[in-house]
Amino acid sequence: MQVSRFMAQRRRTHQRELVREAVTALDMHPTASQVYDYVHGIDERISLATVYRNLNLLAEEGDILAIETATGRHYDYRTDDHWHLVCTECGTMVDVVLPYDESVDADVGTMTGFDRVHHHMVFEGICPDCARSIERSE
């Protein structure tokens, strides 16, 4: 991946480092709001807009992952190829480690004519806690 001169010149600011630290420390695929709560507890001067801007920059630069789900955008400090499983009841997200299948990328590229195809997967289901709660209520 080629890095533009603009991206290469971005400074590592105090705010950006706090945001990165929050994503790692929360270790739960936090939302921007959860990152803001963490960071704001350390430095009250940091605004929600600053958190959003830095999350977007960190994701753009490949320092963190931004994961789009039906429950919103979540962030992950793990940038290796792995998948996510989201509870459709409570929104809990967990990592799923499965081998990356490059043949899927190749097949999609062949079918569409696209180049440098890369995929991300998000599985959905009901977590054990929510399943127990549903069982009790039935």
N, CA, C and O atoms as a GROMACS GRO file, in nm:
protein
  552
    1MET      N    1   0.085  -0.117   0.000
    1MET     CA    2   0.000   0.000   0.000
    1MET      C    3   0.090   0.124   0.000
    1MET      O    4   0.179   0.137   0.084
    2GLN      N    5   0.065   0.213  -0.093
    2GLN     CA    6   0.144   0.335  -0.103
    2GLN      C    7   0.088   0.440  -0.008
    2GLN      O    8  -0.034   0.460  -0.002
    3VAL      N    9   0.175   0.506   0.066
    3VAL     CA   10   0.135   0.608   0.162
    3VAL      C   11   0.157   0.744   0.098
    3VAL      O   12   0.266   0.773   0.050
    4SER      N   13   0.053   0.826   0.097
    4SER     CA   14   0.067   0.959   0.039
    4SER      C   15   0.160   1.044   0.125
    4SER      O   16   0.180   1.017   0.243
    5ARG      N   17   0.217   1.149   0.062
    5ARG     CA   18   0.304   1.239   0.138
    5ARG      C   19   0.228   1.302   0.252
    5ARG      O   20   0.285   1.324   0.359
    6PHE      N   21   0.100   1.333   0.231
    6PHE     CA   22   0.019   1.394   0.337
    6PHE      C   23   0.008   1.301   0.456
    6PHE      O   24   0.024   1.343   0.570
    7MET      N   25  -0.021   1.172   0.428
    7MET     CA   26  -0.035   1.076   0.538
    7MET      C   27   0.098   1.057   0.610
    7MET      O   28   0.100   1.045   0.733
    8ALA      N   29   0.208   1.054   0.536
    8ALA     CA   30   0.338   1.031   0.598
    8ALA      C   31   0.378   1.148   0.688
    8ALA      O   32   0.458   1.132   0.780
    9GLN      N   33   0.322   1.266   0.661
    9GLN     CA   34   0.358   1.384   0.738
    9GLN      C   35   0.269   1.404   0.862
    9GLN      O   36   0.294   1.496   0.940
   10ARG      N   37   0.171   1.323   0.881
   10ARG     CA   38   0.084   1.338   0.998
   10ARG      C   39   0.162   1.314   1.125
   10ARG      O   40   0.239   1.218   1.136
   11ARG      N   41   0.143   1.402   1.219
   11ARG     CA   42   0.215   1.391   1.346
   11ARG      C   43   0.142   1.295   1.439
   11ARG      O   44   0.020   1.280   1.432
   12ARG      N   45   0.218   1.233   1.525
   12ARG     CA   46   0.161   1.149   1.631
   12ARG      C   47   0.133   1.240   1.749
   12ARG      O   48   0.222   1.270   1.829
   13THR      N   49   0.011   1.283   1.761
   13THR     CA   50  -0.025   1.378   1.866
   13THR      C   51  -0.061   1.305   1.995
   13THR      O   52  -0.086   1.184   1.996
   14HIS      N   53  -0.064   1.381   2.102
   14HIS     CA   54  -0.106   1.329   2.233
   14HIS      C   55  -0.246   1.270   2.223
   14HIS      O   56  -0.273   1.162   2.275
   15GLN      N   57  -0.336   1.342   2.156
   15GLN     CA   58  -0.475   1.296   2.143
   15GLN      C   59  -0.482   1.164   2.066
   15GLN      O   60  -0.556   1.074   2.104
   16ARG      N   61  -0.406   1.154   1.957
   16ARG     CA   62  -0.409   1.032   1.876
   16ARG      C   63  -0.356   0.914   1.955
   16ARG      O   64  -0.411   0.804   1.947
   17GLU      N   65  -0.251   0.936   2.031
   17GLU     CA   66  -0.196   0.827   2.112
   17GLU      C   67  -0.295   0.784   2.221
   17GLU      O   68  -0.306   0.665   2.251
   18LEU      N   69  -0.367   0.879   2.280
   18LEU     CA   70  -0.469   0.844   2.380
   18LEU      C   71  -0.582   0.763   2.317
   18LEU      O   72  -0.631   0.668   2.377
   19VAL      N   73  -0.622   0.800   2.197
   19VAL     CA   74  -0.729   0.727   2.128
   19VAL      C   75  -0.682   0.586   2.096
   19VAL      O   76  -0.757   0.490   2.118
   20ARG      N   77  -0.560   0.571   2.046
   20ARG     CA   78  -0.507   0.438   2.017
   20ARG      C   79  -0.500   0.355   2.146
   20ARG      O   80  -0.537   0.238   2.148
   21GLU      N   81  -0.452   0.417   2.254
   21GLU     CA   82  -0.444   0.349   2.384
   21GLU      C   83  -0.582   0.303   2.429
   21GLU      O   84  -0.596   0.192   2.482
   22ALA      N   85  -0.682   0.385   2.409
   22ALA     CA   86  -0.818   0.350   2.452
   22ALA      C   87  -0.870   0.229   2.376
   22ALA      O   88  -0.928   0.138   2.437
   23VAL      N   89  -0.850   0.225   2.244
   23VAL     CA   90  -0.897   0.111   2.165
   23VAL      C   91  -0.832  -0.017   2.216
   23VAL      O   92  -0.898  -0.121   2.226
   24THR      N   93  -0.703  -0.011   2.247
   24THR     CA   94  -0.632  -0.128   2.297
   24THR      C   95  -0.676  -0.164   2.439
   24THR      O   96  -0.702  -0.281   2.469
   25ALA      N   97  -0.684  -0.065   2.525
   25ALA     CA   98  -0.717  -0.090   2.666
   25ALA      C   99  -0.860  -0.142   2.683
   25ALA      O  100  -0.885  -0.228   2.768
   26LEU      N  101  -0.952  -0.092   2.603
   26LEU     CA  102  -1.091  -0.136   2.617
   26LEU      C  103  -1.108  -0.279   2.571
   26LEU      O  104  -1.194  -0.351   2.623
   27ASP      N  105  -1.029  -0.325   2.473
   27ASP     CA  106  -1.022  -0.465   2.431
   27ASP      C  107  -1.159  -0.528   2.413
   27ASP      O  108  -1.179  -0.644   2.451
   28MET      N  109  -1.253  -0.455   2.356
   28MET     CA  110  -1.391  -0.505   2.343
   28MET      C  111  -1.456  -0.455   2.216
   28MET      O  112  -1.579  -0.458   2.205
   29HIS      N  113  -1.377  -0.411   2.119
   29HIS     CA  114  -1.430  -0.354   1.996
   29HIS      C  115  -1.519  -0.234   2.027
   29HIS      O  116  -1.638  -0.234   1.995
   30PRO      N  117  -1.462  -0.132   2.090
   30PRO     CA  118  -1.541  -0.018   2.135
   30PRO      C  119  -1.596   0.067   2.021
   30PRO      O  120  -1.544   0.065   1.909
   31THR      N  121  -1.701   0.140   2.053
   31THR     CA  122  -1.755   0.243   1.963
   31THR      C  123  -1.680   0.373   1.990
   31THR      O  124  -1.603   0.382   2.085
   32ALA      N  125  -1.703   0.472   1.906
   32ALA     CA  126  -1.639   0.602   1.927
   32ALA      C  127  -1.682   0.662   2.061
   32ALA      O  128  -1.601   0.725   2.129
   33SER      N  129  -1.805   0.641   2.098
   33SER     CA  130  -1.856   0.693   2.226
   33SER      C  131  -1.782   0.630   2.344
   33SER      O  132  -1.748   0.699   2.440
   34GLN      N  133  -1.758   0.501   2.337
   34GLN     CA  134  -1.685   0.432   2.444
   34GLN      C  135  -1.540   0.478   2.450
   34GLN      O  136  -1.483   0.493   2.558
   35VAL      N  137  -1.480   0.500   2.333
   35VAL     CA  138  -1.343   0.552   2.329
   35VAL      C  139  -1.340   0.692   2.389
   35VAL      O  140  -1.251   0.725   2.467
   36TYR      N  141  -1.439   0.773   2.354
   36TYR     CA  142  -1.447   0.909   2.407
   36TYR      C  143  -1.456   0.907   2.560
   36TYR      O  144  -1.385   0.982   2.627
   37ASP      N  145  -1.543   0.822   2.616
   37ASP     CA  146  -1.557   0.814   2.761
   37ASP      C  147  -1.423   0.781   2.827
   37ASP      O  148  -1.387   0.841   2.929
   38TYR      N  149  -1.350   0.687   2.770
   38TYR     CA  150  -1.220   0.647   2.824
   38TYR      C  151  -1.122   0.763   2.817
   38TYR      O  152  -1.058   0.798   2.917
   39VAL      N  153  -1.110   0.823   2.699
   39VAL     CA  154  -1.012   0.929   2.676
   39VAL      C  155  -1.047   1.054   2.757
   39VAL      O  156  -0.959   1.119   2.813
   40HIS      N  157  -1.175   1.087   2.763
   40HIS     CA  158  -1.219   1.206   2.835
   40HIS      C  159  -1.191   1.191   2.985
   40HIS      O  160  -1.169   1.290   3.054
   41GLY      N  161  -1.192   1.068   3.035
   41GLY     CA  162  -1.157   1.043   3.174
   41GLY      C  163  -1.010   1.072   3.204
   41GLY      O  164  -0.974   1.098   3.319
   42ILE      N  165  -0.926   1.068   3.103
   42ILE     CA  166  -0.784   1.096   3.118
   42ILE      C  167  -0.754   1.243   3.090
   42ILE      O  168  -0.675   1.306   3.161
   43ASP      N  169  -0.818   1.297   2.987
   43ASP     CA  170  -0.794   1.436   2.947
   43ASP      C  171  -0.928   1.499   2.909
   43ASP      O  172  -0.980   1.475   2.801
   44GLU      N  173  -0.982   1.581   3.000
   44GLU     CA  174  -1.114   1.641   2.980
   44GLU      C  175  -1.120   1.740   2.864
   44GLU      O  176  -1.229   1.778   2.821
   45ARG      N  177  -1.005   1.782   2.813
   45ARG     CA  178  -1.003   1.879   2.704
   45ARG      C  179  -1.031   1.815   2.568
   45ARG      O  180  -1.058   1.887   2.471
   46ILE      N  181  -1.026   1.683   2.558
   46ILE     CA  182  -1.046   1.616   2.431
   46ILE      C  183  -1.195   1.605   2.400
   46ILE      O  184  -1.274   1.557   2.482
   47SER      N  185  -1.232   1.651   2.281
   47SER     CA  186  -1.373   1.652   2.241
   47SER      C  187  -1.410   1.523   2.167
   47SER      O  188  -1.323   1.448   2.123
   48LEU      N  189  -1.538   1.500   2.154
   48LEU     CA  190  -1.587   1.385   2.078
   48LEU      C  191  -1.543   1.396   1.932
   48LEU      O  192  -1.509   1.296   1.870
   49ALA      N  193  -1.545   1.518   1.876
   49ALA     CA  194  -1.500   1.538   1.738
   49ALA      C  195  -1.354   1.498   1.721
   49ALA      O  196  -1.317   1.440   1.619
   50THR      N  197  -1.271   1.528   1.819
   50THR     CA  198  -1.129   1.491   1.815
   50THR      C  199  -1.115   1.340   1.817
   50THR      O  200  -1.030   1.285   1.746
   51VAL      N  201  -1.196   1.273   1.896
   51VAL     CA  202  -1.193   1.127   1.902
   51VAL      C  203  -1.232   1.069   1.767
   51VAL      O  204  -1.163   0.981   1.715
   52TYR      N  205  -1.341   1.117   1.708
   52TYR     CA  206  -1.384   1.067   1.577
   52TYR      C  207  -1.274   1.090   1.472
   52TYR      O  208  -1.241   0.999   1.396
   53ARG      N  209  -1.218   1.210   1.469
   53ARG     CA  210  -1.115   1.243   1.371
   53ARG      C  211  -0.995   1.149   1.386
   53ARG      O  212  -0.943   1.099   1.286
   54ASN      N  213  -0.952   1.125   1.509
   54ASN     CA  214  -0.836   1.040   1.530
   54ASN      C  215  -0.866   0.893   1.506
   54ASN      O  216  -0.779   0.821   1.457
   55LEU      N  217  -0.984   0.847   1.539
   55LEU     CA  218  -1.022   0.709   1.505
   55LEU      C  219  -1.018   0.689   1.354
   55LEU      O  220  -0.966   0.589   1.304
   56ASN      N  221  -1.073   0.786   1.280
   56ASN     CA  222  -1.072   0.777   1.134
   56ASN      C  223  -0.930   0.778   1.078
   56ASN      O  224  -0.899   0.701   0.987
   57LEU      N  225  -0.845   0.864   1.132
   57LEU     CA  226  -0.705   0.870   1.086
   57LEU      C  227  -0.632   0.739   1.116
   57LEU      O  228  -0.560   0.687   1.031
   58LEU      N  229  -0.650   0.687   1.238
   58LEU     CA  230  -0.583   0.562   1.275
   58LEU      C  231  -0.629   0.447   1.186
   58LEU      O  232  -0.549   0.362   1.146
   59ALA      N  233  -0.760   0.443   1.155
   59ALA     CA  234  -0.812   0.338   1.067
   59ALA      C  235  -0.760   0.356   0.924
   59ALA      O  236  -0.721   0.259   0.860
   60GLU      N  237  -0.758   0.480   0.875
   60GLU     CA  238  -0.704   0.509   0.742
   60GLU      C  239  -0.560   0.464   0.728
   60GLU      O  240  -0.519   0.410   0.625
   61GLU      N  241  -0.483   0.487   0.832
   61GLU     CA  242  -0.340   0.455   0.830
   61GLU      C  243  -0.313   0.307   0.857
   61GLU      O  244  -0.198   0.262   0.847
   62GLY      N  245  -0.418   0.231   0.892
   62GLY     CA  246  -0.401   0.088   0.917
   62GLY      C  247  -0.353   0.055   1.056
   62GLY      O  248  -0.313  -0.058   1.082
   63ASP      N  249  -0.357   0.153   1.147
   63ASP     CA  250  -0.313   0.128   1.285
   63ASP      C  251  -0.420   0.057   1.367
   63ASP      O  252  -0.388  -0.012   1.464
   64ILE      N  253  -0.546   0.073   1.329
   64ILE     CA  254  -0.658   0.003   1.391
   64ILE      C  255  -0.755  -0.036   1.280
   64ILE      O  256  -0.743   0.012   1.168
   65LEU      N  257  -0.850  -0.123   1.311
   65LEU     CA  258  -0.955  -0.159   1.216
   65LEU      C  259  -1.083  -0.086   1.253
   65LEU      O  260  -1.114  -0.068   1.371
   66ALA      N  261  -1.157  -0.045   1.153
   66ALA     CA  262  -1.293   0.005   1.171
   66ALA      C  263  -1.385  -0.102   1.116
   66ALA      O  264  -1.372  -0.142   1.000
   67ILE      N  265  -1.478  -0.150   1.198
   67ILE     CA  266  -1.567  -0.260   1.160
   67ILE      C  267  -1.709  -0.208   1.157
   67ILE      O  268  -1.762  -0.163   1.258
   68GLU      N  269  -1.771  -0.213   1.040
   68GLU     CA  270  -1.910  -0.169   1.023
   68GLU      C  271  -2.002  -0.286   1.054
   68GLU      O  272  -1.987  -0.394   0.997
   69THR      N  273  -2.098  -0.265   1.142
   69THR     CA  274  -2.197  -0.367   1.172
   69THR      C  275  -2.335  -0.302   1.173
   69THR      O  276  -2.348  -0.180   1.160
   70ALA      N  277  -2.437  -0.384   1.188
   70ALA     CA  278  -2.573  -0.332   1.198
   70ALA      C  279  -2.591  -0.245   1.322
   70ALA      O  280  -2.680  -0.160   1.326
   71THR      N  281  -2.507  -0.266   1.423
   71THR     CA  282  -2.517  -0.187   1.547
   71THR      C  283  -2.429  -0.063   1.545
   71THR      O  284  -2.426   0.012   1.643
   72GLY      N  285  -2.357  -0.040   1.436
   72GLY     CA  286  -2.273   0.079   1.426
   72GLY      C  287  -2.129   0.043   1.396
   72GLY      O  288  -2.096  -0.072   1.366
   73ARG      N  289  -2.044   0.143   1.404
   73ARG     CA  290  -1.902   0.125   1.376
   73ARG      C  291  -1.828   0.095   1.506
   73ARG      O  292  -1.844   0.164   1.606
   74HIS      N  293  -1.746  -0.009   1.501
   74HIS     CA  294  -1.664  -0.050   1.614
   74HIS      C  295  -1.518  -0.046   1.570
   74HIS      O  296  -1.488  -0.044   1.451
   75TYR      N  297  -1.427  -0.044   1.668
   75TYR     CA  298  -1.285  -0.034   1.639
   75TYR      C  299  -1.210  -0.149   1.707
   75TYR      O  300  -1.249  -0.196   1.814
   76ASP      N  301  -1.104  -0.192   1.642
   76ASP     CA  302  -1.026  -0.306   1.689
   76ASP      C  303  -0.878  -0.274   1.676
   76ASP      O  304  -0.834  -0.224   1.572
   77TYR      N  305  -0.802  -0.302   1.780
   77TYR     CA  306  -0.657  -0.279   1.775
   77TYR      C  307  -0.588  -0.387   1.693
   77TYR      O  308  -0.475  -0.368   1.648
   78ARG      N  309  -0.653  -0.501   1.675
   78ARG     CA  310  -0.595  -0.609   1.595
   78ARG      C  311  -0.613  -0.576   1.447
   78ARG      O  312  -0.726  -0.555   1.402
   79THR      N  313  -0.504  -0.573   1.374
   79THR     CA  314  -0.513  -0.541   1.232
   79THR      C  315  -0.480  -0.661   1.143
   79THR      O  316  -0.475  -0.649   1.020
   80ASP      N  317  -0.457  -0.776   1.205
   80ASP     CA  318  -0.432  -0.896   1.127
   80ASP      C  319  -0.563  -0.945   1.067
   80ASP      O  320  -0.671  -0.901   1.106
   81ASP      N  321  -0.553  -1.037   0.970
   81ASP     CA  322  -0.674  -1.091   0.909
   81ASP      C  323  -0.745  -1.181   1.008
   81ASP      O  324  -0.697  -1.290   1.040
   82HIS      N  325  -0.858  -1.135   1.056
   82HIS     CA  326  -0.944  -1.215   1.143
   82HIS      C  327  -1.086  -1.162   1.125
   82HIS      O  328  -1.106  -1.056   1.065
   83TRP      N  329  -1.182  -1.234   1.176
   83TRP     CA  330  -1.322  -1.202   1.154
   83TRP      C  331  -1.387  -1.163   1.286
   83TRP      O  332  -1.324  -1.167   1.391
   84HIS      N  333  -1.512  -1.124   1.279
   84HIS     CA  334  -1.584  -1.081   1.398
   84HIS      C  335  -1.722  -1.146   1.401
   84HIS      O  336  -1.784  -1.172   1.297
   85LEU      N  337  -1.768  -1.172   1.522
   85LEU     CA  338  -1.901  -1.228   1.547
   85LEU      C  339  -1.974  -1.132   1.638
   85LEU      O  340  -1.924  -1.097   1.745
   86VAL      N  341  -2.092  -1.087   1.594
   86VAL     CA  342  -2.168  -0.986   1.667
   86VAL      C  343  -2.299  -1.046   1.715
   86VAL      O  344  -2.369  -1.114   1.639
   87CYS      N  345  -2.331  -1.022   1.842
   87CYS     CA  346  -2.460  -1.067   1.896
   87CYS      C  347  -2.568  -0.973   1.845
   87CYS      O  348  -2.559  -0.852   1.861
   88THR      N  349  -2.670  -1.030   1.783
   88THR     CA  350  -2.779  -0.949   1.727
   88THR      C  351  -2.873  -0.896   1.835
   88THR      O  352  -2.958  -0.811   1.808
   89GLU      N  353  -2.857  -0.946   1.957
   89GLU     CA  354  -2.942  -0.899   2.067
   89GLU      C  355  -2.877  -0.784   2.144
   89GLU      O  356  -2.941  -0.681   2.165
   90CYS      N  357  -2.752  -0.800   2.185
   90CYS     CA  358  -2.688  -0.700   2.273
   90CYS      C  359  -2.573  -0.624   2.207
   90CYS      O  360  -2.526  -0.525   2.262
   91GLY      N  361  -2.528  -0.668   2.089
   91GLY     CA  362  -2.422  -0.598   2.019
   91GLY      C  363  -2.281  -0.638   2.059
   91GLY      O  364  -2.185  -0.583   2.006
   92THR      N  365  -2.266  -0.733   2.152
   92THR     CA  366  -2.132  -0.780   2.190
   92THR      C  367  -2.060  -0.832   2.066
   92THR      O  368  -2.119  -0.900   1.982
   93MET      N  369  -1.932  -0.799   2.056
   93MET     CA  370  -1.852  -0.843   1.941
   93MET      C  371  -1.730  -0.918   1.992
   93MET      O  372  -1.664  -0.875   2.086
   94VAL      N  373  -1.701  -1.031   1.928
   94VAL     CA  374  -1.582  -1.110   1.961
   94VAL      C  375  -1.505  -1.141   1.834
   94VAL      O  376  -1.560  -1.142   1.724
   95ASP      N  377  -1.376  -1.167   1.853
   95ASP     CA  378  -1.290  -1.206   1.741
   95ASP      C  379  -1.313  -1.353   1.709
   95ASP      O  380  -1.337  -1.434   1.798
   96VAL      N  381  -1.304  -1.386   1.580
   96VAL     CA  382  -1.310  -1.523   1.533
   96VAL      C  383  -1.183  -1.545   1.450
   96VAL      O  384  -1.160  -1.476   1.351
   97VAL      N  385  -1.104  -1.641   1.491
   97VAL     CA  386  -0.980  -1.668   1.420
   97VAL      C  387  -1.001  -1.789   1.329
   97VAL      O  388  -1.013  -1.903   1.374
   98LEU      N  389  -1.005  -1.760   1.202
   98LEU     CA  390  -1.015  -1.862   1.098
   98LEU      C  391  -0.908  -1.831   0.993
   98LEU      O  392  -0.870  -1.715   0.977
   99PRO      N  393  -0.861  -1.932   0.922
   99PRO     CA  394  -0.761  -1.903   0.818
   99PRO      C  395  -0.821  -1.811   0.712
   99PRO      O  396  -0.937  -1.826   0.673
  100TYR      N  397  -0.740  -1.717   0.666
  100TYR     CA  398  -0.781  -1.627   0.559
  100TYR      C  399  -0.780  -1.704   0.428
  100TYR      O  400  -0.680  -1.768   0.395
  101ASP      N  401  -0.888  -1.697   0.354
  101ASP     CA  402  -0.901  -1.773   0.230
  101ASP      C  403  -0.881  -1.680   0.110
  101ASP      O  404  -0.974  -1.615   0.064
  102GLU      N  405  -0.757  -1.674   0.061
  102GLU     CA  406  -0.724  -1.587  -0.051
  102GLU      C  407  -0.796  -1.628  -0.180
  102GLU      O  408  -0.811  -1.546  -0.271
  103SER      N  409  -0.840  -1.753  -0.188
  103SER     CA  410  -0.909  -1.798  -0.309
  103SER      C  411  -1.041  -1.723  -0.326
  103SER      O  412  -1.087  -1.704  -0.439
  104VAL      N  413  -1.104  -1.681  -0.216
  104VAL     CA  414  -1.227  -1.602  -0.225
  104VAL      C  415  -1.197  -1.470  -0.293
  104VAL      O  416  -1.272  -1.426  -0.380
  105ASP      N  417  -1.086  -1.406  -0.254
  105ASP     CA  418  -1.046  -1.279  -0.316
  105ASP      C  419  -1.023  -1.298  -0.466
  105ASP      O  420  -1.069  -1.219  -0.548
  106ALA      N  421  -0.951  -1.405  -0.500
  106ALA     CA  422  -0.920  -1.432  -0.641
  106ALA      C  423  -1.048  -1.457  -0.720
  106ALA      O  424  -1.064  -1.407  -0.831
  107ASP      N  425  -1.140  -1.536  -0.662
  107ASP     CA  426  -1.267  -1.565  -0.731
  107ASP      C  427  -1.348  -1.438  -0.754
  107ASP      O  428  -1.402  -1.418  -0.863
  108VAL      N  429  -1.356  -1.353  -0.654
  108VAL     CA  430  -1.431  -1.228  -0.667
  108VAL      C  431  -1.364  -1.137  -0.771
  108VAL      O  432  -1.432  -1.074  -0.851
  109GLY      N  433  -1.232  -1.132  -0.768
  109GLY     CA  434  -1.160  -1.052  -0.867
  109GLY      C  435  -1.186  -1.100  -1.008
  109GLY      O  436  -1.207  -1.020  -1.099
  110THR      N  437  -1.183  -1.231  -1.027
  110THR     CA  438  -1.209  -1.290  -1.159
  110THR      C  439  -1.352  -1.260  -1.204
  110THR      O  440  -1.374  -1.225  -1.320
  111MET      N  441  -1.446  -1.275  -1.114
  111MET     CA  442  -1.588  -1.252  -1.148
  111MET      C  443  -1.618  -1.107  -1.182
  111MET      O  444  -1.704  -1.079  -1.266
  112THR      N  445  -1.548  -1.014  -1.118
  112THR     CA  446  -1.582  -0.872  -1.132
  112THR      C  447  -1.483  -0.790  -1.212
  112THR      O  448  -1.515  -0.680  -1.256
  113GLY      N  449  -1.362  -0.843  -1.230
  113GLY     CA  450  -1.258  -0.766  -1.296
  113GLY      C  451  -1.184  -0.672  -1.203
  113GLY      O  452  -1.095  -0.599  -1.245
  114PHE      N  453  -1.220  -0.673  -1.075
  114PHE     CA  454  -1.152  -0.590  -0.976
  114PHE      C  455  -1.013  -0.646  -0.949
  114PHE      O  456  -0.988  -0.765  -0.966
  115ASP      N  457  -0.924  -0.558  -0.906
  115ASP     CA  458  -0.787  -0.596  -0.874
  115ASP      C  459  -0.763  -0.572  -0.726
  115ASP      O  460  -0.829  -0.488  -0.665
  116ARG      N  461  -0.669  -0.646  -0.666
  116ARG     CA  462  -0.632  -0.631  -0.524
  116ARG      C  463  -0.752  -0.646  -0.431
  116ARG      O  464  -0.769  -0.567  -0.338
  117VAL      N  465  -0.834  -0.745  -0.457
  117VAL     CA  466  -0.953  -0.770  -0.376
  117VAL      C  467  -0.913  -0.825  -0.240
  117VAL      O  468  -0.824  -0.910  -0.230
  118HIS      N  469  -0.978  -0.777  -0.136
  118HIS     CA  470  -0.953  -0.820   0.002
  118HIS      C  471  -1.088  -0.820   0.072
  118HIS      O  472  -1.167  -0.727   0.052
  119HIS      N  473  -1.116  -0.920   0.152
  119HIS     CA  474  -1.247  -0.925   0.215
  119HIS      C  475  -1.238  -0.921   0.368
  119HIS      O  476  -1.135  -0.954   0.427
  120HIS      N  477  -1.348  -0.880   0.428
  120HIS     CA  478  -1.367  -0.878   0.573
  120HIS      C  479  -1.501  -0.944   0.599
  120HIS      O  480  -1.597  -0.923   0.525
  121MET      N  481  -1.509  -1.024   0.704
  121MET     CA  482  -1.636  -1.090   0.734
  121MET      C  483  -1.681  -1.057   0.875
  121MET      O  484  -1.601  -1.049   0.969
  122VAL      N  485  -1.812  -1.037   0.887
  122VAL     CA  486  -1.874  -1.019   1.017
  122VAL      C  487  -1.987  -1.120   1.025
  122VAL      O  488  -2.082  -1.117   0.946
  123PHE      N  489  -1.976  -1.211   1.120
  123PHE     CA  490  -2.080  -1.310   1.144
  123PHE      C  491  -2.178  -1.253   1.246
  123PHE      O  492  -2.142  -1.167   1.326
  124GLU      N  493  -2.301  -1.301   1.243
  124GLU     CA  494  -2.401  -1.259   1.340
  124GLU      C  495  -2.459  -1.382   1.408
  124GLU      O  496  -2.467  -1.489   1.348
  125GLY      N  497  -2.498  -1.365   1.533
  125GLY     CA  498  -2.559  -1.473   1.609
  125GLY      C  499  -2.607  -1.419   1.742
  125GLY      O  500  -2.611  -1.297   1.763
  126ILE      N  501  -2.642  -1.508   1.831
  126ILE     CA  502  -2.688  -1.469   1.965
  126ILE      C  503  -2.587  -1.524   2.065
  126ILE      O  504  -2.560  -1.644   2.068
  127CYS      N  505  -2.532  -1.434   2.148
  127CYS     CA  506  -2.429  -1.474   2.244
  127CYS      C  507  -2.490  -1.564   2.353
  127CYS      O  508  -2.611  -1.566   2.371
  128PRO      N  509  -2.406  -1.638   2.425
  128PRO     CA  510  -2.457  -1.729   2.529
  128PRO      C  511  -2.541  -1.659   2.636
  128PRO      O  512  -2.643  -1.714   2.678
  129ASP      N  513  -2.501  -1.540   2.680
  129ASP     CA  514  -2.578  -1.468   2.782
  129ASP      C  515  -2.718  -1.433   2.731
  129ASP      O  516  -2.816  -1.453   2.802
  130CYS      N  517  -2.726  -1.382   2.609
  130CYS     CA  518  -2.856  -1.346   2.553
  130CYS      C  519  -2.941  -1.472   2.527
  130CYS      O  520  -3.062  -1.469   2.546
  131ALA      N  521  -2.877  -1.580   2.484
  131ALA     CA  522  -2.951  -1.706   2.460
  131ALA      C  523  -3.013  -1.755   2.590
  131ALA      O  524  -3.128  -1.800   2.591
  132ARG      N  525  -2.937  -1.747   2.701
  132ARG     CA  526  -2.992  -1.790   2.832
  132ARG      C  527  -3.109  -1.699   2.872
  132ARG      O  528  -3.210  -1.747   2.923
  133SER      N  529  -3.094  -1.571   2.850
  133SER     CA  530  -3.199  -1.475   2.884
  133SER      C  531  -3.324  -1.501   2.802
  133SER      O  532  -3.436  -1.493   2.855
  134ILE      N  533  -3.308  -1.532   2.676
  134ILE     CA  534  -3.423  -1.563   2.589
  134ILE      C  535  -3.491  -1.689   2.636
  134ILE      O  536  -3.614  -1.696   2.640
  135GLU      N  537  -3.412  -1.791   2.671
  135GLU     CA  538  -3.467  -1.918   2.721
  135GLU      C  539  -3.552  -1.896   2.846
  135GLU      O  540  -3.661  -1.952   2.858
  136ARG      N  541  -3.501  -1.812   2.939
  136ARG     CA  542  -3.573  -1.786   3.064
  136ARG      C  543  -3.705  -1.713   3.039
  136ARG      O  544  -3.802  -1.734   3.112
  137SER      N  545  -3.708  -1.629   2.937
  137SER     CA  546  -3.828  -1.550   2.913
  137SER      C  547  -3.934  -1.626   2.832
  137SER      O  548  -4.048  -1.581   2.821
  138GLU      N  549  -3.897  -1.741   2.776
  138GLU     CA  550  -3.995  -1.816   2.697
  138GLU      C  551  -4.080  -1.908   2.781
  138GLU      O  552  -4.166  -1.978   2.729
   0.00000   0.00000   0.00000
